[in-house]
Amino acid sequence: MRILSGIQPSGKLHLGNYLGMMKPALELQQQGEAFIFIANYHALTSVSNAAHLRRHTLDVALDFLACGLDPERTAFYRQSDVPEVTELTWILSNVTPMGLLERCHSYKDKVARGISANHGLFAYPVLMAADILIVQSDVVPVGRDQKQHVEVARDLALKFNHQFGEVFKIPEPSIRDDVAVVPGLDGRKMSKSYGNTIEIFESHKQAKQSIMRIVTDSKTVEDKKNPEECNVFALYRLLATAEQQEDLAERYRRGGLGYGQAKKELLELFEARFAPLREKREELARNPDAVEAVLRRGAERARAEAVKTLKRAREAVGLE
């Protein structure tokens, strides 16, 4: 089974990225043949500074390798190192109905948030379809908000195959209901756009400052508290064992626990999880050539598949 996943290098990764995408993506290594890519073409829809894009791309590579990505088991690559993707995007564009793109939620949501409408933003799902189809993916794990993009890829593959002959596998979305929606410091979904994140590789001092900013109600130390209504506990439970969760929840309910103490215990869990990874990341950052070599090898593996797929597509439409 071939599994594909990708992430945009649009900024520093945070706890929501780690629990929502990185951790599940790394688990793919045990489930099948994994292809994980850094979607730097996609990032052009939101990142317009070249230096920032290069920096963020390296950061994502460092983050994944520090968190346990095994380049021997996984093809890990930059999207831009597989140029066949962009040619396939153009070929697929010619079987893409305008109405299909006009119905895509992501485009409408971003424009509604004030993001400038352009062709890249509008045609984003076609590029995503090319990412998926170029390596003949069987399964694409996505959140529910991204499911529509996999459905677009399926639609385009079916339409192309019907019109030109069988070229593409029909990918299946894999929706993981056990992947948590991670709340931010203010209780909304953790997102860079809201400025409510805890970066997974920020320093101990920075992590402490972030966690101490988590919004709570005005209950005193003595007051009984409902853990189910607390932003601190919502984050704590994502990192804690079942026993740790039950212990803290009980102390919430009986009173005598201040939010400052709860935040301190959350910080301890955060550091226990990420401090060793932080050290590994710092070691990797001292050898960028080795990181570059990993990405190049991953791109070679991805291109070996992409070249075969593109040749079949080119032959099917008459370009060869």
MILOTOR-779437 format. One line per 4 residues: number of its first residue (from 1); their letters; for each residue x, y, z of N, C-alpha, C. Coordinates in steps of 0.2 Angstrom, whole numbers, plus 5000, padded with zeros to 4 digits. Atoms other than C-alpha are relative to their C-alpha. Example, Ala and Ser with C-alpha at 12.3 -4.5 7.8 and 13.67 -1.06 7.14 Angstrom:
2
1> as> 5004/4994/5000/5062/4978/5039/5004/5006/5000; 4996/4994/4999/5068/4995/5036/4996/5005/5003
***
This chain:
320
1> mril> 5004/4994/5000/5000/5000/5000/5004/5006/5000; 4996/4994/5000/5007/5017/4995/4996/5006/5003; 5003/4995/4996/5003/5031/5006/5003/5007/4999; 4998/4993/5001/5005/5050/5003/4998/5005/5005
5> sgiq> 5001/4994/4996/5006/5065/5014/5004/5006/4999; 4996/4994/5001/5012/5083/5013/4998/5005/5004; 5001/4995/4995/5014/5098/5023/5003/5007/4997; 4997/4993/5002/5016/5117/5018/5005/5002/5005
9> psgk> 4995/4996/4996/5032/5126/5024/4998/5007/5000; 5002/4993/4999/5022/5141/5028/5001/5004/5006; 4998/4997/4994/5029/5145/5045/5002/4994/5005; 4997/5004/4995/5036/5137/5061/4994/4995/5002
13> lhlg> 5005/5005/4999/5027/5121/5065/4998/5000/5008; 5002/5000/4993/5017/5120/5081/4997/4994/5003; 5002/5006/4997/5009/5108/5093/4994/4997/4996; 5006/5002/5004/4993/5107/5082/5002/4996/4994
17> nylg> 4998/5003/5005/5003/5103/5067/5003/4993/5002; 4997/5007/4998/5013/5089/5076/4995/4995/5002; 5005/5006/4998/4997/5080/5084/4996/4999/4994; 5005/5001/5005/4986/5083/5069/5003/4998/4993
21> mmkp> 4997/5003/5007/4998/5079/5054/5007/4997/5001; 4993/5004/5000/5016/5075/5059/5000/4993/5003; 5000/5007/4996/5013/5061/5072/4996/4995/4996; 5003/5005/5004/5000/5053/5061/5004/4998/4993
25> alel> 4996/5001/5006/5011/5055/5045/5006/4995/5002; 4994/5004/4998/5026/5047/5055/4998/4993/5001; 5003/5007/4999/5015/5032/5059/4999/4996/4994; 5001/5003/5006/5013/5029/5041/5006/4995/4998
29> qqqg> 4994/5004/5002/5030/5022/5040/5000/4993/5002; 5001/5006/4998/5024/5007/5049/4994/4996/4997; 5006/5003/5003/5009/5004/5038/5000/4999/4993; 4999/5001/5007/5015/5004/5021/5006/5004/4997
33> eafi> 4995/4996/5003/5026/5013/5008/4998/5007/5000; 5002/4993/4999/5026/5031/5013/5004/5005/4996; 4997/4995/5003/5029/5046/5003/4998/5006/5003; 5001/4994/4996/5030/5062/5013/5004/5006/4996
37> fian> 4997/4994/5004/5033/5079/5004/4999/5007/5003; 5001/4993/4997/5036/5097/5009/4997/5004/4994; 5004/4998/5006/5023/5106/4998/5002/5008/4999; 4998/4993/5001/5033/5122/4994/4997/5003/4994
41> yhal> 5004/4996/5006/5024/5125/4977/4994/5002/5003; 5006/4998/4997/5008/5125/4987/5001/5007/5005; 4999/4995/4995/5016/5137/5000/5000/5007/4996; 5000/4994/5004/5018/5150/4986/4993/5004/5000
45> tsvs> 5007/4997/5000/4999/5154/4988/5000/5005/5006; 5001/4996/4994/5003/5162/5005/5007/5003/5002; 4994/4997/4999/5022/5165/5006/5003/5003/4994; 4998/4997/5006/5029/5178/4995/5007/5003/5001
49> naah> 4993/4998/4999/5046/5181/5003/5005/4994/4999; 4995/5006/5002/5060/5169/4995/5004/4998/5006; 4996/5002/4995/5071/5169/5010/4996/4996/5005; 5005/5004/4996/5056/5164/5021/4999/4993/4998
53> lrrh> 5002/5007/5003/5051/5150/5010/5006/4995/5001; 4994/5005/4999/5069/5143/5010/5001/4998/5007; 4999/5001/4992/5070/5145/5029/4995/4995/5002; 5006/5004/4997/5053/5137/5032/5001/4993/4997
57> tldv> 4999/5006/5003/5057/5123/5020/5005/4996/5004; 4995/5004/4996/5073/5118/5029/4997/4999/5007; 5002/5001/4993/5064/5120/5046/4995/4994/5000; 5005/5006/5000/5050/5107/5041/5005/4994/4999
61> aldf> 4996/5006/5001/5064/5095/5035/5003/4998/5007; 4997/5001/4993/5073/5097/5052/4995/4997/5005; 5005/5002/4995/5057/5095/5062/4998/4993/4999; 5002/5007/5001/5052/5079/5053/5005/4995/5002
65> lacg> 4994/5005/4999/5069/5071/5054/5001/5000/5008; 4999/5000/4992/5070/5076/5073/4995/4996/5003; 5006/5003/4997/5053/5069/5076/5000/4992/4998; 4999/5007/5001/5058/5052/5069/4999/4997/4993
69> ldpe> 5000/5003/5006/5056/5051/5051/5006/4997/4998; 4995/5005/5002/5066/5037/5044/5001/5000/4992; 4999/4999/5008/5073/5042/5026/5001/4993/4997; 4999/5007/5004/5077/5023/5023/4993/4997/4999
73> rtaf> 5006/5003/5001/5059/5019/5025/4995/5004/4996; 5004/4996/5003/5051/5034/5018/5003/5005/4995; 4997/4995/5006/5053/5045/5002/4998/5007/5003; 5001/4993/4997/5055/5062/5010/5003/5005/4995
77> yrqs> 4998/4996/5006/5056/5076/4997/4997/5007/5000; 5003/4993/5002/5053/5094/4992/4996/4999/4994; 5005/5001/5006/5038/5095/4980/5004/5003/4994; 4997/4997/5006/5049/5107/4969/5006/4996/4997
81> dvpe> 4995/5004/5002/5062/5093/4967/4997/4995/4995; 5003/5005/5004/5049/5083/4957/4996/5004/4995; 5003/4996/5004/5046/5094/4942/4994/4997/4996; 5005/5003/5003/5035/5081/4934/4993/5002/5003
85> vtel> 5007/4998/4997/5021/5087/4946/4997/5006/4996; 5003/4995/5004/5019/5103/4937/4998/4999/4993; 5002/5002/5007/5018/5096/4920/4993/4996/5000; 5006/5003/4999/5005/5084/4926/4994/5004/5002
89> twil> 5005/4995/4998/4996/5098/4934/4996/5003/4994; 5002/4997/5006/4994/5106/4917/4996/4995/4996; 5004/5005/5003/4988/5090/4909/4993/4999/5003; 5006/5001/4997/4975/5087/4922/4996/5007/5000
93> snvt> 5005/4994/5000/4969/5106/4921/4996/4999/4994; 5004/5000/5006/4963/5101/4904/4994/4995/5000; 5005/5005/4999/4951/5088/4911/4996/5003/5006; 5003/4998/4994/4946/5099/4926/4994/5005/4998
97> pmgl> 5006/4995/5001/4928/5107/4925/5001/5006/5005; 5000/4994/4996/4928/5125/4931/4995/4999/5006; 5004/5000/4994/4913/5121/4942/5002/4996/5006; 4997/5004/4995/4922/5108/4951/5005/5004/5005
101> lerc> 4996/4995/4996/4935/5121/4957/4996/5005/5004; 5004/4995/4997/4922/5134/4960/4996/4997/5007; 5003/5003/4994/4914/5122/4973/5004/4998/5006; 4995/5002/4995/4930/5119/4983/4999/5005/5006
105> hsyk> 5001/4996/4994/4927/5125/5001/5007/5004/5002; 4993/4996/4998/4946/5130/5004/5000/5006/4996; 4999/4994/5004/4946/5143/4990/4995/5005/5003; 5005/4995/4997/4930/5151/4996/5001/5002/5007
109> dkva> 4999/4998/4993/4935/5151/5014/5006/5005/5000; 4994/4996/5000/4952/5159/5010/4998/5007/4998; 5002/4994/5003/4944/5172/4999/4996/5004/5005; 5005/4996/4995/4931/5176/5013/5004/5003/5006
113> rgis> 4995/4998/4995/4946/5178/5025/5004/5006/4998; 4996/4994/5003/4953/5192/5014/5006/4998/4996; 4994/5002/5004/4966/5182/5005/4999/5002/4993; 5000/4998/5007/4969/5189/4987/4998/4994/4996
117> anhg> 5001/5006/5005/4961/5178/4974/5004/5000/4994; 4996/5001/5006/4973/5172/4961/4999/4993/4997; 5001/5006/5003/4974/5158/4949/5003/4994/5004; 4997/5005/4996/4986/5148/4961/4996/4998/5005
121> lfay> 5004/5002/4995/4974/5149/4975/4994/4996/4997; 5005/5003/5003/4960/5144/4963/5001/4993/4998; 4998/5006/5003/4969/5130/4955/5004/4995/5005; 4996/5004/4995/4977/5123/4971/4998/4993/5000
125> pvlm> 5002/5007/4999/4966/5107/4971/5003/4996/4994; 4997/5004/5006/4973/5102/4953/5007/4999/5002; 4993/5001/4998/4991/5104/4959/5000/4994/5006; 5000/5005/4994/4986/5093/4975/4998/4994/4996
129> aadi> 5002/5007/5004/4978/5080/4963/5006/4998/4997; 4993/5002/5004/4995/5080/4953/5004/4997/5005; 4996/5003/4994/5004/5077/4970/4998/4993/5001; 5003/5007/4998/4993/5062/4974/5001/4995/4994
133> livq> 5000/5005/5006/4992/5054/4956/5007/4999/4997; 4993/5001/5003/5010/5056/4951/5004/4994/5002; 4997/5006/4997/5016/5043/4963/4995/4994/5001; 5005/5006/4999/5001/5032/4961/4998/4998/5007
137> sdvv> 5002/5001/4993/4995/5034/4979/4994/4996/5000; 5006/5004/4998/4983/5021/4986/4996/5004/5005; 5003/4997/4994/4979/5031/5002/5003/5007/5001; 4997/4993/4998/4980/5049/5007/4996/5002/5006
141> pvgr> 5003/4998/4994/4977/5053/5025/4999/5007/5001; 5001/4993/4999/4969/5069/5028/4995/5002/5005; 5006/4998/4995/4958/5079/5040/4994/5001/4996; 5006/5000/5004/4940/5081/5036/5000/5007/4996
145> dqkq> 5000/4994/5004/4943/5099/5030/5004/4999/4994; 4996/5001/5006/4955/5092/5017/4997/4994/4995; 5003/5006/5004/4944/5077/5011/4998/5002/4993; 5002/4998/5006/4937/5087/4997/5005/5000/4995
149> hvev> 4994/5000/5005/4954/5089/4989/5002/4993/4997; 4999/5007/5003/4956/5070/4988/4994/4998/4996; 5005/5001/5004/4939/5069/4981/5001/5003/4993; 4999/4997/5007/4944/5081/4967/5005/4996/4997
153> ardl> 4995/5004/5003/4959/5070/4964/4997/4994/4997; 5004/5006/5003/4948/5055/4962/4996/5002/4994; 5004/4998/5005/4936/5064/4951/5004/5001/4993; 4996/4998/5006/4950/5070/4939/5004/4993/4998
157> alkf> 4997/5007/5002/4958/5052/4939/4995/4996/4996; 5005/5003/5004/4942/5045/4934/4998/5003/4994; 5002/4996/5006/4938/5058/4921/5006/4999/4995; 4994/5001/5004/4956/5056/4914/5000/4993/4997
161> nhqf> 5000/5007/5002/4955/5037/4914/4994/4998/4995; 5006/5001/5005/4938/5037/4905/5001/5003/4993; 4999/4997/5006/4943/5049/4892/5006/4998/4996; 4994/5002/5004/4961/5043/4888/5003/4993/5002
165> gevf> 4997/5006/4998/4963/5026/4896/5002/4999/5007; 4998/5001/4993/4968/5018/4912/5008/5002/5001; 4994/4998/4999/4983/5028/4918/5001/5001/5008; 4999/4998/4992/4980/5033/4937/4996/4995/5004
169> kipe> 5003/5003/4995/4976/5023/4952/4995/5005/5003; 5005/4996/4997/4960/5030/4961/5002/5000/5007; 4998/4999/4993/4966/5036/4978/4994/5000/5005; 5005/4999/4995/4956/5034/4994/5002/5004/5005
173> psir> 4999/4996/4994/4955/5047/5008/5000/4995/5006; 5000/5004/4994/4959/5040/5025/4999/5006/5005; 5002/4995/4995/4950/5051/5038/5001/4997/5007; 4998/5003/4994/4957/5048/5055/4996/5004/5006
177> ddva> 5004/4997/4995/4944/5052/5068/5003/5000/5007; 4997/5000/4994/4956/5049/5082/5005/5005/5000; 4995/4994/5000/4967/5064/5077/4996/5006/5003; 5003/4994/4996/4963/5078/5089/5000/5006/4997
181> vvpg> 5000/4993/5002/4958/5095/5085/5003/5004/5006; 4996/4997/4995/4971/5105/5095/4998/5007/5002; 5002/4993/4999/4965/5120/5104/5006/5005/5001; 4994/4995/4999/4976/5136/5104/4999/5003/5007
185> ldgr> 5000/4997/4993/4980/5147/5119/4994/5003/5002; 5006/4996/4999/4964/5156/5117/4993/4995/5000; 5005/5005/5001/4953/5140/5115/4997/4999/4993; 5001/5001/5007/4951/5142/5096/5004/4995/4998
189> kmsk> 4995/5005/5003/4959/5129/5085/5007/5004/4999; 4993/4998/5000/4978/5131/5086/5001/5002/4993; 4999/4998/5007/4983/5141/5070/5005/5006/5000; 4996/4995/5001/4997/5152/5065/4996/5007/4999
193> sygn> 5004/4994/5002/4984/5164/5058/4997/5003/5006; 5003/4998/4994/4977/5166/5075/5005/5003/5006; 4995/4998/4995/4993/5169/5084/4999/4997/5007; 5002/5003/4994/4988/5156/5097/5004/4993/5001
197> tiei> 4997/5007/5000/5001/5142/5095/5006/4999/5005; 4994/5002/4996/5014/5133/5105/5005/4997/4995; 4995/5003/5005/5029/5130/5093/5004/4994/5003; 4997/5006/4997/5036/5112/5095/5007/5000/5002
201> fesh> 4993/5000/4999/5054/5117/5095/5002/5007/5003; 4998/4993/4996/5054/5134/5104/5003/4998/5006; 4996/5001/4994/5065/5135/5119/4996/4999/5006; 5004/5001/4994/5060/5130/5136/4997/5007/5003
205> kqak> 5002/4994/4998/5059/5148/5141/4994/5003/4996; 5005/4998/5004/5048/5152/5126/4993/4996/5001; 5006/5004/4999/5037/5137/5129/4996/5002/5006; 5003/4998/4993/5034/5142/5147/4996/5007/4999
209> qsim> 5004/4993/5001/5029/5160/5141/4994/4998/4996; 5006/5002/5003/5017/5152/5129/4995/4997/5004; 5005/5004/4996/5009/5140/5141/4997/5004/5005; 5003/4996/4995/5007/5153/5154/4995/5005/4997
213> rivt> 5005/4995/5003/4997/5164/5142/4993/4996/4998; 5007/5004/5002/4983/5150/5140/4995/5004/5004; 5005/4996/4997/4967/5159/5143/4996/4995/5005; 5004/5003/4995/4957/5153/5159/4995/5004/5002
217> dskt> 5005/4996/4997/4942/5158/5168/5003/5004/5007; 4997/4997/4995/4943/5168/5184/4999/4997/5007; 5001/5004/4994/4940/5154/5197/5007/5000/5004; 4994/4999/4996/4952/5155/5212/5002/4993/5001
221> vedk> 4997/5006/4999/4963/5141/5218/4995/4995/5004; 5005/5004/4996/4950/5135/5231/4994/4997/4996; 5006/5002/5004/4936/5134/5218/5001/4993/4997; 5000/5006/5004/4931/5117/5211/4999/5003/4992
225> knpe> 5000/4998/5007/4933/5117/5192/4998/4994/4996; 5002/5005/5005/4927/5108/5177/5005/4999/4995; 4995/5001/5005/4941/5100/5167/4998/5001/4993; 5003/5001/5007/4930/5098/5152/4999/5007/4997
229> ecnv> 5001/4994/5002/4929/5117/5151/5006/5005/5000; 4994/4996/4999/4947/5122/5153/5005/4999/4994; 4995/5000/5006/4959/5126/5139/5007/4996/5002; 4994/5003/4997/4974/5120/5150/4999/4993/5000
233> faly> 5002/5007/4999/4966/5103/5153/5000/4997/4993; 5001/5003/5007/4961/5101/5134/5007/4999/4997; 4993/5001/5002/4980/5103/5130/5003/4994/5004; 4997/5005/4996/4986/5092/5144/4998/4993/4998
237> rlla> 5003/5007/5002/4975/5077/5139/5003/4998/4994; 4997/5002/5007/4983/5077/5122/5007/4997/5001; 4993/5002/4998/5000/5074/5130/5001/4995/5005; 5000/5004/4994/4996/5064/5145/4998/4993/4999
241> taeq> 5003/5007/5000/4993/5046/5149/4993/5000/5003; 5006/5001/4998/4976/5040/5154/5000/5001/5008; 5000/5000/4992/4981/5039/5173/5002/5008/5001; 4998/4993/4999/4989/5057/5172/4993/5004/4999
245> qedl> 5006/4996/5002/4973/5064/5164/4995/4999/5006; 5005/5001/4994/4962/5056/5178/5002/5003/5006; 4997/4997/4994/4973/5062/5192/4999/5008/5000; 5001/4993/5000/4973/5080/5186/4992/5002/5000
249> aery> 5007/4998/5000/4954/5080/5182/4997/4999/5007; 5003/5000/4993/4950/5074/5200/5002/5006/5004; 4998/4994/4996/4961/5088/5207/4996/5006/4998; 5004/4995/5003/4951/5100/5196/4994/5000/5004
253> rrgg> 5006/5000/4997/4935/5094/5203/4999/5001/5007; 5000/4999/4993/4939/5094/5221/5002/5007/5003; 4998/4994/4998/4946/5111/5221/5007/5000/5004; 4993/5000/4997/4963/5117/5229/5005/5000/4994
257> lgyg> 4995/5000/5005/4972/5117/5212/4999/5007/4996; 5000/4993/5004/4976/5134/5203/5002/4998/4993; 4999/5001/5007/4977/5136/5185/5008/5001/4999; 4992/4999/5001/4996/5141/5187/5003/4993/5001
261> qakk> 4998/5006/4999/4999/5124/5194/4999/4995/4994; 5002/5004/5006/4990/5115/5180/5004/5002/4994; 4996/4998/5006/5000/5125/5167/5007/4998/5001; 4993/5003/4999/5016/5120/5176/5001/4993/4998
265> elle> 5000/5007/5002/5011/5102/5174/5000/4999/4993; 5000/5001/5007/5007/5104/5156/5007/5002/4997; 4993/4999/5003/5024/5112/5153/5005/4994/5001; 4996/5006/4999/5032/5097/5161/4999/4995/4995
269> lfea> 5002/5005/5005/5023/5086/5149/5003/5002/4994; 4997/4997/5006/5028/5097/5135/5007/4999/4999; 4993/5001/5000/5046/5097/5139/5002/4993/5000; 4998/5007/5001/5047/5078/5142/4999/4997/4993
273> rfap> 5001/5002/5007/5040/5076/5125/5005/5003/4995; 4996/4996/5006/5050/5089/5115/5007/5002/5002; 4993/4998/4998/5066/5093/5125/5005/4995/4996; 4995/5004/5003/5075/5077/5118/5000/5001/4992
277> lrek> 5000/4998/5007/5069/5081/5101/5003/5006/4998; 4996/4994/5001/5075/5098/5102/5007/5000/4999; 4993/5001/5001/5092/5092/5105/5002/4997/4994; 4999/5003/5007/5091/5081/5090/5000/5004/4995
281> reel> 5001/4995/5006/5085/5095/5079/5006/5004/5000; 4995/4996/5000/5099/5106/5085/5007/4996/4997; 4994/5004/5003/5112/5092/5080/4999/5000/4993; 5001/5000/5007/5104/5090/5063/5001/5007/4997
285> arnp> 4999/4993/5003/5104/5109/5060/5007/5002/4999; 4993/4998/5001/5123/5109/5062/5003/4996/4994; 4998/5004/5006/5124/5097/5047/4995/5001/4994; 5005/4999/5005/5113/5105/5033/5001/4996/4994
289> dave> 4998/5004/5006/5122/5095/5019/4997/4993/5001; 5003/5007/4999/5116/5079/5027/4992/5000/4999; 5007/5000/5001/5098/5085/5027/4998/5001/4993; 5000/4999/5007/5100/5091/5009/5000/4993/4997
293> avlr> 4999/5006/5003/5106/5074/5005/4994/4995/5001; 5006/5004/4999/5091/5066/5013/4994/5002/4995; 5005/4997/5004/5079/5077/5003/5001/4998/4992; 4999/5002/5006/5088/5073/4987/4999/4993/4998
297> rgae> 5002/5008/5001/5087/5054/4989/4993/4999/5000; 5007/5001/5000/5069/5056/4993/4997/5002/4993; 5003/4997/5007/5066/5066/4977/5002/4995/4995; 4999/5006/5005/5075/5052/4967/4995/4995/5000
301> rara> 5005/5006/4999/5063/5039/4974/4994/5002/4997; 5007/4997/5003/5048/5050/4970/5000/5001/4993; 5000/4998/5007/5054/5055/4953/5000/4993/4996; 5000/5007/5003/5057/5036/4949/4993/4998/4998
305> eavk> 5007/5002/5002/5038/5034/4950/4997/5005/4996; 5004/4995/5003/5033/5051/4944/5002/5000/4992; 4998/5000/5007/5043/5049/4927/4996/4995/4997; 5004/5005/5003/5034/5033/4924/4993/5002/4999
309> tlkr> 5007/4998/5000/5017/5040/4928/4999/5005/4994; 5001/4994/5005/5020/5056/4917/5001/4997/4993; 4999/5002/5007/5026/5046/4902/4994/4997/4998; 5006/5003/5002/5010/5036/4902/4995/5005/4999
313> area> 5004/4994/5001/5000/5052/4904/5001/5003/4993; 4998/4997/5006/5009/5060/4890/4998/4996/4994; 5002/5004/5005/5007/5045/4879/4992/5000/4999; 5008/5001/5000/4988/5044/4883/4997/5006/4996
317> vgle> 5003/4994/5003/4985/5062/4878/5003/5002/4993; 4998/4999/5007/4996/5062/4862/5007/5004/5000; 4994/4996/5000/5012/5071/4868/5006/4996/4999; 4994/5005/5002/5023/5056/4865/4997/4995/4995
***
